Amino acid sequence: MPVEIFVARDYAALIDAQASARVDYAIYSTTAYATAALLCSCVEPVAAPVGADGAIGIVSILVTRDDRLPGLAEIGAHHVAIAPPDNVAGSVLPLSGLPSEGAGLAGSEPYLVHAESASAAEAMLVGGSVDAIFGWAQTDAAGDIDRSSGTLGRLEAAGLERTSLKVVWQSSPLRYGPHALRSGLDAEVRRILIAFLTGVRDLHPAVYDLLDTDHGGGFVEVTAQDYVSAIGAVRHVSGEAASP
C-alpha cells in the first residue's frame, strides 16, 4: 500500500495530525499517546518497546528506611517528601494513582514535605528529616521492580543500605510509549504491523536499530488497558475529572 512520511515538528503536531485523520500510524511517547487518546478516542496502541533487561516502563514507589513508615495506612502520621508537580513519578503518579486505591492524596496534606527536586527529596530521606519519599523504579511485565534502578539505586549510592529500604506502595506501570494506529483501519493492517514490530528485532536487526535506539528488548503487543495509568496521569495534570 502507498505510504507517505509525515515529520511532525513536535508531539502536539503529531497528535493533531492523527486526531484529524491526516496520519494513520504514529510513534508516541507515553504522555503524548495518553494525550491523543484523551483528545479524540480515535487511536489505539498496538506495540510498545521493552528494555534489554525486560523492563516495560516505570512505576512510582513510596520508599521508607528502617521501617519508619510501617504501611500506607499510617502515612498521615509521618513526614513524606514529594517531588515538584512536574515530576511524573515523584508527584503526578502518586496524586493520580493513590485516590483509586483508597488512600486519597490531594497534594496539600500536612504530612507532605514539598521538595525542590527529586534529588532534594532523596537527601531528606538520607538525612532523616522525612520518613519516606515518593520516587521511581523500572518494572517488568510481572510488576517486579528493579531495585538497582531509579530512586532505590540512587539512595543506595548515597550510602543507605539496600536492606534498610522498603517499598511501601507502588503505582500501576507507566508503560514506555507505543506505536499507535488510528482506529477503524483494516484489521489486516493492524495484524501485519503487530507481527512486523514484534518480530523486527530478530528478523531485521538493522531496521530495529532505526526504530528503537533506547530500549534494546524488542517490541510486544499492547492494548489501551496498558496505558490506563498514563491516561490517568495526563487527566490529573490537565485537571479533567475522571471518567465514570
LOKOLZA-366391 format. One record per residue: residue in three letters; x, y, z of N, C-alpha, C in turn. Coordinates in steps of 0.02 Angstrom, whole numbers, padded with zeros to 5 digits, always signed. Example, Ala and Ser with C-alpha at 12.3 -4.5 7.8 and 13.67 -1.06 7.14 Angstrom:
! residues 2
ala+00660-00284+00390+00615-00225+00390+00660-00165+00390 ser+00642-00112+00354+00684-00053+00357+00645+00002+00394 
! end
This chain:
! residues 244
met+00043-00060+00000+00000+00000+00000+00044+00062+00000 pro+00023+00115-00032+00064+00176-00035+00070+00208+00034 val+00128+00235+00048+00141+00265+00113+00174+00333+00105 glu+00153+00381+00144+00186+00446+00147+00211+00457+00217 ile+00271+00487+00223+00300+00501+00288+00284+00572+00310 phe+00258+00579+00370+00242+00645+00398+00291+00657+00455 val+00332+00709+00449+00380+00726+00501+00351+00784+00542 ala+00329+00767+00602+00298+00818+00645+00352+00859+00681 arg+00339+00923+00690+00388+00966+00725+00390+00951+00799 asp+00335+00924+00826+00333+00906+00897+00274+00859+00907 tyr+00266+00835+00969+00211+00788+00982+00143+00821+00975 ala+00138+00885+00989+00073+00919+00982+00050+00916+00909 ala+00097+00927+00863+00080+00924+00792+00063+00853+00770 leu+00098+00803+00799+00084+00734+00782+00015+00713+00807 ile-00001+00733+00869-00067+00718+00897-00122+00749+00855 asp-00113+00811+00836-00163+00845+00795-00171+00810+00727 ala-00115+00788+00698-00119+00755+00633-00156+00689+00637 gln-00145+00651+00690-00181+00587+00695-00254+00597+00715 ala-00266+00645+00758-00335+00659+00779-00377+00683+00721 ser-00347+00719+00675-00384+00745+00618-00380+00700+00557 ala-00356+00638+00567-00355+00586+00515-00307+00600+00458 arg-00258+00644+00469-00206+00655+00419-00150+00604+00426 val-00147+00570+00484-00097+00519+00496-00132+00457+00524 asp-00114+00399+00498-00144+00337+00522-00101+00302+00574 tyr-00036+00312+00570+00012+00275+00612+00061+00324+00643 ala+00069+00321+00709+00114+00367+00743+00154+00332+00797 ile+00214+00357+00810+00256+00332+00864+00258+00384+00919 tyr+00233+00367+00977+00222+00416+01031+00267+00404+01092 ser+00276+00457+01130+00298+00448+01199+00237+00427+01240 thr+00248+00407+01301+00192+00383+01343+00140+00438+01352 thr+00161+00497+01373+00113+00550+01387+00082+00578+01323 ala+00119+00577+01268+00091+00600+01205+00034+00554+01183 tyr+00045+00488+01189-00010+00442+01171-00070+00453+01216 ala-00059+00460+01281-00114+00470+01327-00152+00534+01310 thr-00116+00585+01291-00149+00648+01271-00191+00638+01209 ala-00164+00602+01160-00201+00588+01098-00264+00548+01113 ala-00258+00498+01157-00315+00455+01174-00370+00496+01209 leu-00350+00543+01251-00399+00584+01285-00430+00635+01238 leu-00392+00657+01188-00416+00708+01143-00471+00684+01096 cys-00462+00623+01070-00510+00602+01019-00536+00531+01025 ser-00508+00491+01068-00528+00420+01074-00526+00385+01007 cys-00480+00406+00964-00477+00379+00896-00411+00344+00882 val-00371+00333+00933-00307+00299+00924-00303+00238+00968 glu-00267+00188+00945-00258+00127+00985-00186+00105+00982 pro-00156+00090+01040-00087+00067+01039-00084-00005+01014 val-00031-00021+00977-00025-00089+00950+00038-00125+00974 ala+00091-00087+00987+00153-00118+01010+00193-00067+01049 ala+00232-00092+01097+00273-00047+01138+00342-00079+01148 pro+00393-00037+01158+00460-00064+01168+00470-00095+01236 val+00518-00138+01240+00538-00171+01303+00613-00161+01311 gly+00635-00149+01372+00706-00141+01384+00744-00206+01376 ala+00809-00202+01364+00851-00262+01357+00850-00304+01421 asp+00834-00272+01477+00830-00307+01541+00759-00330+01557 gly+00714-00321+01510+00645-00343+01520+00599-00289+01548 ala+00624-00229+01559+00583-00175+01586+00531-00153+01534 ile+00470-00141+01557+00417-00117+01513+00401-00044+01525 gly+00429-00015+01579+00415+00054+01596+00437+00067+01667 ile+00405+00116+01698+00422+00133+01767+00360+00132+01811 val+00371+00130+01875+00317+00139+01924+00339+00192+01974 ser+00290+00226+02003+00304+00269+02060+00306+00225+02122 ile+00352+00239+02167+00357+00200+02228+00360+00246+02289 leu+00334+00223+02344+00340+00257+02408+00391+00218+02448 val+00448+00249+02461+00505+00215+02493+00515+00242+02564 thr+00523+00196+02610+00542+00215+02678+00608+00182+02697 arg+00638+00204+02751+00700+00173+02775+00691+00150+02847 asp+00721+00095+02863+00721+00069+02931+00650+00061+02959 asp+00602+00045+02916+00532+00034+02935+00501+00094+02971 arg+00523+00154+02955+00494+00213+02987+00421+00223+02969 leu+00402+00203+02908+00332+00204+02887+00309+00132+02879 pro+00273+00105+02928+00255+00034+02926+00212+00014+02866 gly+00167+00058+02846+00123+00042+02791+00086+00104+02767 leu+00051+00096+02711+00017+00153+02681-00037+00182+02727 ala-00068+00140+02766-00121+00163+02811-00096+00212+02863 glu-00032+00209+02879-00003+00253+02930+00029+00316+02902 ile+00019+00329+02838+00055+00384+02805+00041+00452+02838 gly-00018+00462+02864-00037+00527+02892+00001+00545+02956 ala+00033+00497+02986+00069+00509+03048+00144+00517+03037 his+00165+00524+02976+00236+00528+02960+00250+00585+02911 his+00313+00605+02907+00333+00656+02858+00354+00620+02794 val+00323+00641+02739+00336+00609+02674+00354+00663+02623 ala+00412+00656+02591+00434+00704+02541+00403+00688+02474 ile+00379+00740+02440+00350+00732+02373+00385+00781+02327 ala+00398+00759+02266+00435+00799+02217+00391+00855+02189 pro+00419+00902+02151+00380+00956+02120+00325+00930+02075 pro+00274+00970+02061+00216+00947+02024+00230+00922+01953 asp+00287+00943+01924+00302+00921+01856+00341+00856+01854 asn+00355+00827+01912+00391+00764+01915+00340+00706+01910 val+00345+00667+01857+00293+00616+01844+00291+00563+01899 ala+00347+00530+01913+00346+00476+01961+00345+00500+02033 gly+00376+00558+02045+00382+00583+02113+00323+00624+02137 ser+00276+00640+02090+00218+00681+02110+00154+00662+02072 val+00157+00663+02005+00097+00654+01965+00066+00585+01976 leu+00106+00532+01972+00078+00465+01980+00050+00453+02051 pro+00084+00475+02104+00052+00467+02170-00014+00505+02176 leu-00016+00567+02150-00076+00607+02155-00133+00579+02113 ser-00116+00548+02056-00169+00521+02013-00185+00448+02028 gly-00137+00412+02059-00146+00340+02070-00171+00321+02138 leu-00151+00357+02189-00171+00338+02257-00246+00344+02270 pro-00281+00396+02245-00353+00401+02259-00392+00339+02240 ser-00374+00308+02184-00410+00249+02162-00397+00189+02207 glu-00346+00193+02249-00330+00137+02293-00354+00149+02364 gly-00393+00202+02375-00425+00212+02439-00388+00257+02486 ala-00324+00272+02472-00285+00313+02518-00303+00387+02510 gly-00308+00408+02448-00325+00477+02434-00266+00523+02446 leu-00250+00564+02397-00194+00611+02403-00210+00672+02361 ala-00215+00729+02394-00231+00791+02358-00170+00834+02344 gly-00117+00822+02382-00056+00860+02374-00047+00915+02425 ser-00100+00928+02464-00098+00981+02514-00098+00954+02585 glu-00091+00888+02593-00093+00857+02659-00036+00884+02702 pro-00049+00895+02766+00002+00923+02811+00063+00879+02820 tyr+00056+00814+02809+00114+00770+02819+00161+00770+02759 leu+00141+00800+02703+00184+00803+02644+00235+00859+02650 val+00296+00844+02633+00351+00893+02632+00368+00903+02558 his+00357+00963+02533+00368+00977+02462+00441+00993+02449 ala+00474+00947+02414+00545+00954+02399+00554+00995+02335 glu+00612+01028+02329+00627+01069+02271+00642+01026+02210 ser+00661+00964+02221+00679+00919+02166+00677+00847+02192 ala+00682+00800+02146+00685+00730+02167+00749+00717+02207 ser+00804+00749+02187+00867+00740+02223+00861+00768+02294 ala+00826+00824+02301+00817+00854+02368+00775+00808+02412 ala+00726+00774+02383+00685+00727+02422+00728+00669+02445 glu+00771+00644+02402+00815+00589+02420+00862+00610+02477 ala+00887+00671+02473+00932+00696+02526+00896+00701+02593 met+00831+00717+02591+00792+00720+02653+00787+00652+02686 leu+00776+00600+02645+00771+00533+02673+00839+00510+02700 val+00892+00525+02664+00959+00506+02687+00976+00543+02752 gly+00956+00607+02755+00971+00647+02814+00926+00634+02873 gly+00869+00601+02861+00825+00583+02915+00771+00633+02932 ser+00763+00686+02891+00712+00737+02906+00642+00714+02884 val+00639+00663+02841+00574+00634+02823+00578+00558+02832 asp+00520+00527+02836+00516+00455+02848+00509+00415+02783 ala+00487+00448+02730+00477+00414+02666+00477+00465+02610 ile+00487+00442+02549+00484+00486+02490+00450+00449+02433 phe+00421+00488+02388+00396+00459+02325+00453+00462+02274 gly+00464+00406+02239+00515+00403+02188+00494+00358+02132 trp+00543+00326+02099+00526+00283+02042+00573+00223+02037 ala+00551+00174+02000+00592+00115+01985+00568+00086+01919 gln+00612+00051+01884+00591+00014+01824+00553-00048+01846 thr+00507-00069+01803+00467-00128+01818+00462-00174+01757 asp+00453-00238+01770+00443-00285+01714+00369-00300+01708 ala+00352-00345+01662+00282-00359+01648+00246-00392+01707 ala+00284-00425+01751+00255-00458+01809+00244-00410+01867 gly+00267-00348+01860+00260-00300+01914+00318-00300+01963 asp+00370-00339+01948+00429-00340+01990+00474-00281+01974 ile+00496-00245+02024+00537-00186+02012+00611-00204+02015 asp+00650-00164+01979+00722-00171+01979+00749-00127+02036 arg+00771-00157+02089+00792-00119+02148+00858-00084+02138 ser+00892-00098+02084+00954-00062+02070+00942+00000+02028 ser+00880+00010+02006+00865+00066+01962+00832+00123+02000 gly+00831+00181+01969+00792+00237+01995+00810+00259+02065 thr+00759+00274+02104+00767+00302+02170+00803+00255+02218 leu+00787+00191+02216+00820+00143+02261+00895+00139+02247 gly+00913+00138+02183+00983+00136+02166+01020+00199+02187 arg+00986+00257+02180+01016+00320+02199+01025+00325+02276 leu+00976+00300+02313+00981+00301+02386+01037+00256+02410 glu+01043+00199+02378+01098+00153+02396+01165+00185+02381 ala+01170+00219+02323+01233+00253+02306+01248+00310+02354 ala+01196+00338+02385+01205+00393+02433+01225+00368+02502 gly+01227+00302+02511+01252+00275+02574+01203+00234+02615 leu+01140+00230+02593+01092+00190+02631+01098+00115+02613 glu+01092+00073+02662+01095+00001+02649+01033-00022+02612 arg+01042-00065+02563+00985-00090+02524+00934-00124+02569 thr+00958-00160+02620+00912-00196+02664+00872-00149+02708 ser+00893-00087+02714+00856-00039+02757+00799-00006+02719 leu+00797-00015+02653+00748+00019+02611+00689-00027+02597 lys+00629-00001+02607+00568-00041+02597+00520-00001+02553 val+00491-00035+02504+00441-00005+02461+00372-00017+02491 val+00341+00037+02513+00276+00032+02547+00218+00028+02498 trp+00228+00060+02439+00175+00062+02388+00207+00072+02320 gln+00176+00043+02269+00198+00058+02201+00136+00066+02157 ser+00143+00111+02108+00087+00127+02064+00079+00074+02010 ser+00027+00081+01971+00022+00041+01910+00077+00063+01863 pro+00099+00020+01817+00155+00038+01773+00139+00097+01727 leu+00188+00140+01717+00186+00190+01665+00227+00162+01608 arg+00192+00134+01560+00225+00095+01507+00262+00140+01458 tyr+00315+00113+01428+00351+00150+01376+00303+00167+01319 gly+00317+00223+01286+00272+00249+01234+00261+00201+01176 pro+00199+00197+01151+00182+00147+01100+00185+00172+01028 his+00183+00124+00983+00166+00137+00914+00090+00131+00911 ala+00056+00178+00880-00017+00179+00883-00048+00189+00813 leu-00104+00156+00802-00142+00163+00740-00205+00202+00753 arg-00228+00236+00702-00294+00268+00706-00347+00214+00703 ser-00396+00219+00747-00449+00169+00750-00487+00167+00684 gly-00512+00107+00667-00553+00099+00608-00516+00075+00547 leu-00449+00067+00551-00412+00041+00494-00427-00033+00485 asp-00414-00058+00426-00425-00129+00411-00388-00172+00462 ala-00422-00222+00489-00392-00265+00540-00330-00301+00514 glu-00326-00312+00449-00268-00346+00421-00206-00302+00426 val-00215-00236+00418-00159-00189+00425-00132-00193+00497 arg-00177-00194+00545-00157-00198+00615-00120-00263+00628 arg-00145-00318+00602-00114-00383+00614-00044-00385+00585 ile-00036-00360+00524+00030-00361+00490+00079-00317+00527 leu+00056-00259+00549+00101-00213+00584+00124-00242+00651 ile+00079-00273+00688+00098-00303+00752+00148-00360+00740 ala+00135-00401+00690+00181-00457+00675+00250-00430+00656 phe+00251-00377+00617+00315-00348+00597+00353-00320+00657 leu+00319-00280+00698+00352-00247+00754+00377-00297+00807 thr+00335-00347+00822+00355-00395+00874+00410-00442+00850 gly+00421-00446+00784+00473-00490+00758+00533-00453+00730 val+00531-00387+00728+00582-00350+00692+00652-00356+00723 arg+00656-00360+00789+00723-00363+00820+00761-00425+00798 asp+00726-00481+00793+00759-00544+00775+00765-00552+00699 leu+00715-00530+00662+00714-00542+00590+00749-00487+00550 his+00746-00426+00575+00775-00370+00538+00812-00323+00587 pro+00867-00346+00616+00901-00307+00669+00922-00237+00646 ala+00941-00229+00583+00962-00163+00559+00903-00115+00559 val+00844-00140+00541+00784-00098+00542+00764-00083+00614 tyr+00770-00133+00658+00754-00122+00729+00797-00067+00758 asp+00861-00065+00741+00905-00013+00767+00884+00057+00746 leu+00849+00062+00690+00822+00126+00668+00757+00143+00704 leu+00718+00092+00720+00653+00103+00751+00659+00119+00826 asp+00708+00089+00859+00713+00098+00931+00786+00101+00951 thr+00807+00159+00974+00877+00169+00992+00888+00170+01068 asp+00834+00163+01107+00840+00174+01179+00830+00112+01222 his+00794+00060+01198+00772+00007+01243+00808-00059+01233 gly+00810-00085+01172+00850-00143+01158+00818-00211+01167 gly+00756-00213+01189+00724-00277+01203+00670-00297+01154 gly+00664-00261+01099+00613-00277+01050+00546-00244+01067 phe+00493-00268+01035+00425-00242+01046+00378-00298+01067 val+00327-00280+01105+00274-00327+01122+00207-00295+01106 glu+00157-00337+01094+00090-00312+01080+00060-00281+01143 val+00026-00225+01135-00007-00192+01192-00077-00171+01172 thr-00117-00153+01222-00185-00128+01211-00194-00064+01252 ala-00251-00034+01244-00266+00028+01281-00263+00017+01356 gln-00279-00043+01379-00278-00058+01451-00209-00049+01481 asp-00157-00057+01441-00089-00050+01465-00071+00023+01480 tyr-00114+00070+01459-00099+00141+01467-00149+00177+01511 val-00185+00139+01552-00234+00169+01597-00201+00218+01645 ser-00144+00199+01674-00111+00244+01721-00084+00306+01687 ala-00061+00299+01626-00036+00357+01588-00092+00406+01574 ile-00150+00379+01554-00208+00422+01541-00231+00456+01605 gly-00230+00419+01660-00249+00448+01725-00202+00504+01744 ala-00137+00496+01730-00088+00547+01748-00099+00610+01706 val-00110+00602+01641-00122+00660+01598-00188+00693+01616 arg-00238+00653+01632-00302+00681+01654-00293+00722+01717 his-00253+00698+01763-00240+00734+01826-00205+00800+01811 val-00154+00800+01770-00117+00861+01755-00160+00912+01720 ser-00205+00888+01677-00248+00934+01639-00307+00958+01680 gly-00318+00926+01738-00373+00947+01782-00439+00918+01761 glu-00438+00871+01713-00501+00841+01689-00527+00793+01741 ala-00591+00794+01753-00622+00748+01801-00617+00677+01774 ala-00609+00631+01819-00604+00561+01799-00669+00538+01767 ser-00663+00496+01715-00721+00470+01682-00755+00419+01726 pro-00822+00413+01722-00856+00364+01763-00837+00293+01742 
! end
